[in-house]
Amino acid sequence: MPANEQAAVNHLFEATLKTGDGLKCDLQHLKPELDFAFRFDIHYILGCGLSQFQPGSGLAILLRIKAEGTRPVLLRQLYRLQPVPPEIQAKTPLGILNQLSAQISGTFSAGEGKYSVELLVVDEIGKSFRRQWPVEVERNRREHGVPLALGTNIVLPTTLVPWDGMPVSDNSGLRLTILMHAAPMNQHSVKLYAWDRLFLLETLLSVVRQIPYSSLRVVAFNLGQQKELFRDENFNFKSLDRLAETLRKTEMATVPAQALESNAQSEMLARLSQEELTREVPSDAVIFLGPSCRFDKKVPKEVLKTLEGDGRRFFYLEYFPGFMRGGEFPDAIHLLTRDLHGTVFPIHSAPELASSVQRMLLQIKPLDRNLGMASKAGGGE
């Protein structure tokens, strides 16, 4: 919050304490989690019935977070509620339309400590919803050796750590392709929450910061949607903003009919892999990354035989949430990577990601830089 607005917002928090809720909303707050930037993130999901608002109404989400012995930190996010599309209104009974709700996910970052969190929702005509809950942030047994990015009782907005997006300046860099499976960490979720998007972007940046690359190609896709969401042949810091916006707008609640066919997901993975194997100038390393997904069918043998080229350049950084530790099962990307004689690195935490990238670097063998030119000229024996 801008400093010159904080007094007014504090007054608003106190005023709504007396008036009660004018808006009917539901709030879920989740357990703090250590993210891939070594910060603890506190997540929440807010649901408010759309029938309470005029179409296009503005909405402010205000947070006041206070640690013991410190001044409160104020955070704000502004939204514009989009009206229900006319084609949906025409096909939906009024009773069901009145039950539709807007769901908003949010997160903020904190160091270890005990906090009081207050959330206030205010619409354009002054109706409000207010809730308060305590949060205790502390490392668990596995996290005690992890150096944290934020000190005790520190609260900040959850943002990406700055990245310059610059390749190495000499010929020592690797040609790198990253195939991001843009899917929720919770396999049963049908949307990318704020923390899902943050996780995907943080993982991507953690990888590219550790790998000296001369070129970076990024493709984001979703197996459930059977859709390529984003592609950039020369990914840089400006591309990062476009990728973030793409993930924010991605809708996963509906799927195309062809996605229900038995081999749809494995065939999409085969197409993505074949594109990498047959590129005129191939990458030194092709890295799948993303959360382990619910799709677990192998690429059929007859399709696998058509994937020509050296699959040992393929790697998969497969993320499993902490609650799945010990109960991991390979997904479709895992199975394909192994069939291509690539390497899979199961990931549960930021330290595991960092060590896996270093182990992966030891396995990457740069291809002949003249390979592309030889292919273009007709090659040889």
Backbone torsions as a table, in degrees:
resi	resn	phi	psi	omega
1	MET	NA	137.0	173.4
2	PRO	-59.2	142.0	-175.6
3	ALA	-58.4	-35.6	-176.0
4	ASN	-75.0	-6.1	178.8
5	GLU	-107.3	-6.2	-171.5
6	GLN	-68.2	-37.6	-179.8
7	ALA	-62.3	-42.1	179.8
8	ALA	-65.2	-38.3	-179.2
9	VAL	-70.5	-39.9	175.7
10	ASN	-60.4	-40.0	177.2
11	HIS	-63.3	-39.0	179.1
12	LEU	-63.8	-41.9	176.6
13	PHE	-58.2	-45.5	-177.7
14	GLU	-68.8	-37.8	-179.1
15	ALA	-65.1	-42.3	-177.9
16	THR	-71.9	-18.8	177.1
17	LEU	-62.9	-28.5	-177.1
18	LYS	-92.6	-30.0	-173.1
19	THR	-84.2	-21.7	-177.4
20	GLY	81.9	-178.6	-174.7
21	ASP	-84.7	126.1	171.6
22	GLY	-97.5	-20.0	177.3
23	LEU	-104.9	144.0	176.1
24	LYS	-100.3	111.4	-178.3
25	CYS	-137.4	161.8	173.8
26	ASP	-117.6	143.1	-179.7
27	LEU	-128.8	130.4	170.3
28	GLN	-117.4	130.3	173.4
29	HIS	-119.5	136.2	-170.9
30	LEU	-105.7	164.5	-178.5
31	LYS	-67.0	138.6	178.3
32	PRO	-57.7	142.4	-179.9
33	GLU	-130.9	140.4	176.0
34	LEU	-76.9	122.4	-176.8
35	ASP	-92.9	-175.4	-174.0
36	PHE	-83.5	4.2	170.4
37	ALA	-108.2	15.0	177.1
38	PHE	62.3	39.8	172.9
39	ARG	-123.6	153.8	171.7
40	PHE	-88.7	129.7	178.8
41	ASP	-108.3	134.1	177.0
42	ILE	-107.0	119.4	-174.3
43	HIS	-105.2	151.3	171.7
44	TYR	-146.5	155.8	175.7
45	ILE	-127.3	126.6	-178.5
46	LEU	-115.7	130.5	176.7
47	GLY	-123.9	126.1	179.9
48	CYS	-129.4	131.9	179.2
49	GLY	-60.5	130.3	-176.5
50	LEU	-68.2	-26.1	-176.8
51	SER	-64.9	-13.1	179.3
52	GLN	-79.6	-11.9	-171.5
53	PHE	-119.7	152.4	169.4
54	GLN	-75.3	147.8	178.0
55	PRO	-55.5	132.0	-179.9
56	GLY	79.8	11.1	-177.6
57	SER	-64.2	147.3	175.6
58	GLY	-87.3	151.1	-177.5
59	LEU	-142.6	134.6	176.3
60	ALA	-113.9	131.4	173.8
61	ILE	-107.5	116.8	-178.0
62	LEU	-114.0	136.7	177.1
63	LEU	-122.6	136.2	173.0
64	ARG	-125.3	114.6	-174.6
65	ILE	-118.3	127.4	-176.6
66	LYS	-131.3	128.1	172.3
67	ALA	-97.4	160.3	-179.5
68	GLU	-59.7	128.5	176.2
69	GLY	76.1	14.1	-179.8
70	THR	-128.0	165.0	174.5
71	ARG	-78.2	146.8	-179.8
72	PRO	-66.4	148.3	175.0
73	VAL	-102.9	131.4	-178.9
74	LEU	-109.4	130.2	178.4
75	LEU	-126.1	149.5	-177.4
76	ARG	-141.4	142.1	171.5
77	GLN	-136.6	130.4	-179.2
78	LEU	-104.9	140.7	-178.5
79	TYR	-132.0	155.9	170.3
80	ARG	-121.7	114.1	-176.6
81	LEU	-74.2	122.2	179.9
82	GLN	-79.2	140.3	177.9
83	PRO	-68.7	157.2	175.9
84	VAL	-64.3	129.2	-178.8
85	PRO	-55.2	142.5	-177.8
86	PRO	-55.2	-37.8	-178.0
87	GLU	-66.7	-29.8	175.9
88	ILE	-75.0	-41.8	178.5
89	GLN	-59.0	-40.8	-176.3
90	ALA	-65.7	-28.0	-174.8
91	LYS	-101.3	-3.5	-171.9
92	THR	-111.6	127.2	176.8
93	PRO	-58.2	148.6	-176.3
94	LEU	-58.0	-39.1	-179.6
95	GLY	-60.2	-37.6	178.8
96	ILE	-75.9	-38.4	177.5
97	LEU	-57.6	-38.5	-179.2
98	ASN	-70.4	-13.2	179.6
99	GLN	-96.4	-5.6	-178.9
100	LEU	-67.2	145.7	-180.0
101	SER	-133.1	155.6	172.9
102	ALA	-93.5	129.3	178.7
103	GLN	-113.1	127.8	-176.9
104	ILE	-125.3	128.3	177.0
105	SER	-108.3	143.8	-179.6
106	GLY	-144.9	165.0	-179.3
107	THR	-155.4	150.6	169.0
108	PHE	-139.6	162.7	-173.6
109	SER	-110.2	148.6	-177.9
110	ALA	-151.2	156.9	170.2
111	GLY	-89.0	-178.3	179.6
112	GLU	-63.1	147.2	-179.9
113	GLY	150.9	178.6	176.8
114	LYS	-111.4	129.6	-173.1
115	TYR	-128.4	151.7	167.0
116	SER	-108.6	123.9	-176.9
117	VAL	-113.1	127.1	175.2
118	GLU	-117.5	132.7	178.1
119	LEU	-118.5	134.3	179.4
120	LEU	-131.4	126.7	175.6
121	VAL	-108.8	127.9	-179.4
122	VAL	-132.4	131.5	176.1
123	ASP	-97.9	-175.5	-172.0
124	GLU	-69.4	-21.3	-178.6
125	ILE	-104.6	11.7	172.0
126	GLY	93.1	-0.3	175.6
127	LYS	-70.6	146.8	-172.1
128	SER	-142.3	164.8	174.6
129	PHE	-139.9	132.3	-174.2
130	ARG	-135.8	135.4	176.0
131	ARG	-143.0	154.9	178.7
132	GLN	-137.1	142.5	177.1
133	TRP	-153.6	152.8	178.1
134	PRO	-88.1	148.9	176.7
135	VAL	-133.5	129.5	173.2
136	GLU	-114.8	123.5	-177.7
137	VAL	-110.5	121.1	176.0
138	GLU	-154.4	152.8	178.8
139	ARG	-72.9	143.5	172.5
140	ASN	-87.7	-176.2	-174.2
141	ARG	-58.4	-41.6	-177.7
142	ARG	-72.9	-19.5	-173.8
143	GLU	-99.0	0.0	-173.6
144	HIS	-63.4	-28.8	-179.8
145	GLY	-90.3	2.2	-175.9
146	VAL	-84.8	126.9	175.6
147	PRO	-74.9	123.5	-176.2
148	LEU	-87.3	146.5	-179.7
149	ALA	-79.5	-21.4	-179.1
150	LEU	-119.1	140.0	179.3
151	GLY	-77.8	176.4	-180.0
152	THR	-60.6	135.9	176.2
153	ASN	65.1	22.6	177.5
154	ILE	-98.9	132.6	177.9
155	VAL	-125.2	133.8	178.5
156	LEU	-142.7	156.7	169.8
157	PRO	-61.9	148.3	179.1
158	THR	-83.1	106.9	179.2
159	THR	-129.0	162.0	177.0
160	LEU	-73.1	143.1	174.8
161	VAL	-67.3	131.9	-176.6
162	PRO	-53.6	144.4	-179.5
163	TRP	-140.1	131.9	-176.4
164	ASP	-82.2	-17.9	176.6
165	GLY	66.2	26.6	-176.5
166	MET	-101.9	130.3	174.1
167	PRO	-73.7	168.3	176.1
168	VAL	-68.8	151.2	-171.4
169	SER	-87.1	-12.9	-179.3
170	ASP	-109.4	-170.1	-176.1
171	ASN	-86.8	8.2	-177.3
172	SER	-82.0	-11.3	-176.3
173	GLY	-72.6	157.2	179.9
174	LEU	-92.8	147.6	168.9
175	ARG	-83.7	122.9	-168.7
176	LEU	-127.0	134.3	171.5
177	THR	-121.1	131.4	175.4
178	ILE	-117.5	123.2	177.3
179	LEU	-106.2	102.1	-175.4
180	MET	-91.4	120.1	172.3
181	HIS	-84.5	102.3	-175.8
182	ALA	-81.1	86.3	-177.4
183	ALA	-135.6	157.2	178.3
184	PRO	-67.8	152.4	175.8
185	MET	-67.0	-34.1	174.8
186	ASN	-84.6	115.4	-174.4
187	GLN	-61.8	-20.2	-177.3
188	HIS	-94.9	-1.5	-179.7
189	SER	-79.7	148.8	179.3
190	VAL	-112.6	17.2	176.6
191	LYS	-150.2	158.9	174.6
192	LEU	-90.0	107.7	176.8
193	TYR	-75.6	172.3	-178.9
194	ALA	-56.2	-40.6	-177.8
195	TRP	-75.0	-26.5	174.0
196	ASP	-65.2	-45.4	-179.9
197	ARG	-64.7	-42.4	178.9
198	LEU	-61.6	-44.1	179.4
199	PHE	-58.9	-46.7	-178.5
200	LEU	-61.5	-44.8	-178.6
201	LEU	-69.7	-41.1	178.3
202	GLU	-63.4	-40.7	179.0
203	THR	-63.3	-45.9	177.6
204	LEU	-56.4	-48.6	-178.0
205	LEU	-67.5	-36.9	178.0
206	SER	-61.2	-37.7	179.6
207	VAL	-69.7	-50.2	-173.7
208	VAL	-71.4	-23.9	175.8
209	ARG	-68.3	-29.2	-175.5
210	GLN	-92.3	-14.2	-176.2
211	ILE	-107.5	121.0	175.2
212	PRO	-73.2	108.9	-175.0
213	TYR	-119.3	150.3	174.7
214	SER	-100.5	-26.0	175.1
215	SER	-144.7	146.7	-176.1
216	LEU	-136.0	120.6	178.1
217	ARG	-116.2	130.0	-177.7
218	VAL	-126.4	129.9	175.2
219	VAL	-126.5	127.3	174.9
220	ALA	-109.4	134.7	-177.5
221	PHE	-143.1	166.5	175.2
222	ASN	-136.3	123.9	-176.6
223	LEU	-68.5	-39.4	-179.9
224	GLY	-62.8	-38.7	179.0
225	GLN	-81.1	-14.6	-174.5
226	GLN	54.6	49.0	-169.5
227	LYS	-145.2	137.0	168.4
228	GLU	-85.1	124.4	-173.6
229	LEU	-95.6	-29.8	-171.2
230	PHE	-158.2	144.7	176.1
231	ARG	-151.1	133.6	175.1
232	ASP	-145.5	119.0	-176.6
233	GLU	-76.6	-20.1	179.0
234	ASN	-133.6	74.2	-173.0
235	PHE	-69.5	132.6	177.9
236	ASN	-145.0	-170.5	-174.3
237	PHE	-65.5	-28.0	175.5
238	LYS	-71.5	-34.0	177.8
239	SER	-63.3	-31.7	-177.1
240	LEU	-60.3	-40.3	178.6
241	ASP	-64.5	-40.5	-179.9
242	ARG	-67.6	-38.7	177.4
243	LEU	-64.6	-43.7	179.2
244	ALA	-59.6	-42.5	179.7
245	GLU	-67.5	-38.4	177.1
246	THR	-60.9	-45.2	179.5
247	LEU	-64.3	-37.5	-179.5
248	ARG	-63.7	-35.8	-175.8
249	LYS	-90.4	-5.3	-175.4
250	THR	-68.1	127.1	179.8
251	GLU	-106.2	125.2	-175.8
252	MET	-120.9	5.5	-175.9
253	ALA	-74.1	-19.1	176.4
254	THR	-121.7	152.9	179.8
255	VAL	-130.8	149.0	176.8
256	PRO	-70.0	153.6	-176.6
257	ALA	-59.0	-36.5	-177.0
258	GLN	-66.6	-19.5	179.3
259	ALA	-69.8	-15.5	-179.4
260	LEU	-85.9	-7.5	177.5
261	GLU	-68.3	149.3	-167.8
262	SER	-60.4	-37.9	-176.1
263	ASN	-107.0	16.3	-173.1
264	ALA	-60.0	-46.7	-175.7
265	GLN	-68.4	-43.8	-179.1
266	SER	-66.8	-34.1	178.4
267	GLU	-69.0	-35.3	176.5
268	MET	-65.6	-41.9	177.1
269	LEU	-62.5	-38.8	178.2
270	ALA	-63.4	-39.5	179.3
271	ARG	-65.0	-44.7	179.1
272	LEU	-62.1	-41.0	-179.3
273	SER	-68.3	-42.8	-179.4
274	GLN	-62.2	-37.2	177.5
275	GLU	-60.0	-40.4	179.5
276	GLU	-71.8	-37.9	-177.5
277	LEU	-70.4	-25.6	-174.6
278	THR	-111.0	11.0	179.2
279	ARG	-62.4	145.6	-179.4
280	GLU	-61.0	-42.2	174.4
281	VAL	-117.4	94.3	-174.4
282	PRO	-70.9	157.3	176.8
283	SER	-81.2	151.2	175.0
284	ASP	-70.2	-30.4	178.9
285	ALA	-145.7	137.3	175.6
286	VAL	-117.3	117.7	-172.5
287	ILE	-116.9	113.5	166.3
288	PHE	-77.3	139.0	172.0
289	LEU	-145.7	149.8	179.2
290	GLY	150.3	175.3	178.9
291	PRO	-73.2	147.4	174.8
292	SER	-57.3	133.5	-172.6
293	CYS	-108.7	173.0	-175.8
294	ARG	-81.4	-9.1	-179.9
295	PHE	-84.5	126.9	-173.9
296	ASP	-135.5	23.1	179.2
297	LYS	-87.0	138.6	177.7
298	LYS	-75.0	152.7	171.1
299	VAL	-66.5	127.9	-179.2
300	PRO	-54.7	146.7	-176.7
301	LYS	-57.6	-38.9	-178.3
302	GLU	-66.4	-30.8	176.1
303	VAL	-76.9	-38.8	-179.2
304	LEU	-60.4	-34.5	-179.0
305	LYS	-65.7	-22.5	-178.8
306	THR	-83.9	-9.3	-179.4
307	LEU	-82.4	94.2	-175.8
308	GLU	-92.5	138.5	177.9
309	GLY	126.9	179.1	-174.9
310	ASP	-88.4	103.7	-179.8
311	GLY	-80.4	-2.9	179.3
312	ARG	-68.6	-10.4	176.5
313	ARG	-81.9	-1.6	-176.6
314	PHE	-93.5	138.8	178.4
315	PHE	-136.8	154.1	177.6
316	TYR	-135.4	116.3	172.6
317	LEU	-93.3	95.3	-171.3
318	GLU	-98.5	113.8	-175.6
319	TYR	-90.6	132.2	173.3
320	PHE	-119.4	126.8	174.7
321	PRO	-57.9	156.1	-176.2
322	GLY	-55.5	-35.1	-177.1
323	PHE	-69.4	-12.8	179.1
324	MET	-94.2	-1.1	-177.5
325	ARG	-58.5	126.6	-178.7
326	GLY	92.9	-12.5	179.8
327	GLY	-125.0	32.1	-176.4
328	GLU	-78.3	141.1	173.8
329	PHE	-128.8	142.0	-178.3
330	PRO	-66.7	138.2	175.8
331	ASP	-97.5	-174.0	-174.9
332	ALA	-63.6	-36.5	179.7
333	ILE	-69.2	-40.5	176.2
334	HIS	-56.8	-49.4	-177.2
335	LEU	-64.0	-41.1	179.2
336	LEU	-65.4	-44.4	-179.8
337	THR	-58.2	-43.9	178.2
338	ARG	-65.3	-40.8	178.9
339	ASP	-63.3	-28.3	178.0
340	LEU	-86.8	6.7	-178.4
341	HIS	64.7	27.7	174.4
342	GLY	-87.9	-169.1	-175.0
343	THR	-124.3	134.4	178.0
344	VAL	-108.5	132.7	176.4
345	PHE	-116.7	107.1	174.7
346	PRO	-69.7	133.0	-176.0
347	ILE	-122.6	133.3	175.0
348	HIS	-121.0	-18.5	-171.9
349	SER	-152.9	169.0	177.9
350	ALA	-61.1	-45.3	178.0
351	PRO	-60.1	-37.7	178.2
352	GLU	-66.0	-37.4	177.4
353	LEU	-62.6	-47.0	-178.3
354	ALA	-60.4	-45.5	-178.7
355	SER	-69.0	-34.0	179.3
356	SER	-67.1	-39.2	177.8
357	VAL	-63.6	-40.3	178.3
358	GLN	-65.5	-39.5	176.3
359	ARG	-66.2	-36.4	178.4
360	MET	-65.4	-40.5	-180.0
361	LEU	-59.3	-34.2	178.9
362	LEU	-67.1	-22.4	-177.6
363	GLN	-94.0	-18.3	-176.2
364	ILE	-77.0	125.1	177.6
365	LYS	-114.4	111.1	-178.2
366	PRO	-55.5	137.0	177.9
367	LEU	-79.0	162.6	178.1
368	ASP	-59.2	123.4	-178.7
369	ARG	-64.8	-17.2	179.4
370	ASN	-90.3	0.1	-175.5
371	LEU	-59.1	-44.2	-178.6
372	GLY	-63.8	-42.8	-178.8
373	MET	-66.9	-38.2	179.2
374	ALA	-64.0	-40.5	179.4
375	SER	-64.2	-40.8	-178.6
376	LYS	-66.4	-32.4	-177.4
377	ALA	-85.9	-2.5	179.5
378	GLY	110.7	-8.8	174.3
379	GLY	71.3	-156.5	-179.5
380	GLY	-168.4	-170.0	-178.9
381	GLU	-77.2	NA	NA
